[in-house]
Each structure stands twice: as structure tokens, then as C-alpha cells.
Amino acid sequence: MRVIAGRFRGRRLKAPRGRGVRPTSDRVREAVFGILGEAVEEARVLDLYAGTGALALEALSRGARSATCVERDPAALALLEANVTALELADQVRIVRDDAMRFARNASEQWELVFCDPPYADDLAAVGRHGVGGSLWTVACVLEHAARTEPAPAPPGARADTRRYGDTAVTLYWRR
């Protein structure tokens, strides 16, 4: 796994071993950031279910201002911390050890961009209520989910665009 573009282009990220973890593939990340385009520049980013931090770190590489990464799994947190340290981004990344949906329910701040990549077995209805449909984001929310599942509907005042990449689907919700 590597950073696709920007100031850290080509830098390798530590990734987990085994089938229990599903980091966002390079192909999907490249497509998502191609769609987001300039919306990433100077954005404050929230990465729910951050895992290794690949989405947040890609955003920072492409010009995002800061990132908050929420993860609860100790092994994933160790990889996330190692990746942040390797890229020398500790001053731009806040790591929160918490359940992503609990964090989303209780958050009092907003971010321009939210990445939400829950385990495919998670309840997409809850993710829709608190991550996609909540007031966490002002510009775009990116939800990664299994291609066979229906994403959460777009919240009022937003539009949704779903793209499929093999077994993975990405739904982008836009407010502007």
C-alpha cells in the first residue's frame, strides 16, 4: 500500500496482514481522490474507521490542512501511528481511540470531508444516520461499502453518486 499522489507520492504505508482487515485499495483511493479533486485542498478531514490512515494520509499528501482519525482496534492504531510518524505528520493528525459511530454521535465539530469505511458487516443504517446523514461534514462524505449493499440515502440538501469497483462501492455525498 502506498500514497498515490501529492507531496508523499510513492511513499509506502504499513498495512495489516490477514484477511480480517480490508484497507482501501490504491485503485479505489485514486478514483475517489480524482473525483474529489480540489475539494481536498485546505480541507479539515475526518477519517472514521481509519485503520491504517491511508485515506486521511492521502488527503494530507494532496493538500488537506489537518486530519482526525478515529479507530478502536489496537493493531490498526499501531499501524496508523507508525504511518503518521513515518510521514512526519504528527502536527497535522489527531488520532482518537474510539468507536467510530460513538465518536460521530458525540462530535460537536464539523469537517469539510469525511471518509467512512466501516467493516462491510457493520450496520449501514447506523452509519447513514451518524456518519453520512449527520452534521459532521460540510462539503463531501465518502462512504465505502460492499458493492452488493445499498448505501444510505443522501441527507436533505445533498446529492449522492455511487461508483463500483469490483466488490467495493464508493458513495460520495456532496453538499455543494
Buried (B, 14 or more C-beta within 10 A) or exposed (E): BBBBBBEBEEBEBBBBEEEEBBBBBBEBBEBBBEBBEEBBEEBBBBBBBBBBBBBBBBBBBBEBBBBBBBBBBEBBBBBBBBBBEBBEBEEBBBBBEEEBBEBBBEBEEBBBBBBBBBEBEBEBEBBBBBBBBBEBBBBBBBBBBBBEEEBBEBBEEBEBEBBEBEEBBBBBBBBE
